[in-house]
């Protein structure tokens, strides 16, 4: 089945992008409370997310308007390129999460490097008395 209702499609894409953006920013805010030593990384990720979202939204809207004015959305054979920006936005968001989870493991049982490889202030003492690198601690503790 071919989707031909551009207004609904682009509204859905816009809502998905807005929700993903807000979710990611909330993630950064949450980990900022417990991973103070990664403040620069979090700030860099915030700027990356904000600027990439802004650039890709503007690029998408411009391409879509150009295609709409040329009648490319009405023709079956009309070349369309706005969808490429949608895919680039998705890939950009995946890169954001890859970088994020490189420093914040979601696995509480993930083996970590030896604590001696970390500075003393980066270590946290778990409930069982074992010192664990902050970067290897889970985001939310039970």
Secondary structure, DSSP 8 states (H G I E B T S, - for coil): -----HHHHHHHHHHHHHHHHHHHHHHHHHHHTT-GGGHHHHHHHHHHHHHHHHHHHHHHHHHHHHHHHTTTTT-SS----HHHHHHHHHHHHHHHHHHHHHHS-S-TT-----GGGS-GGGEEE-TTS-EEEGGGS-SS--
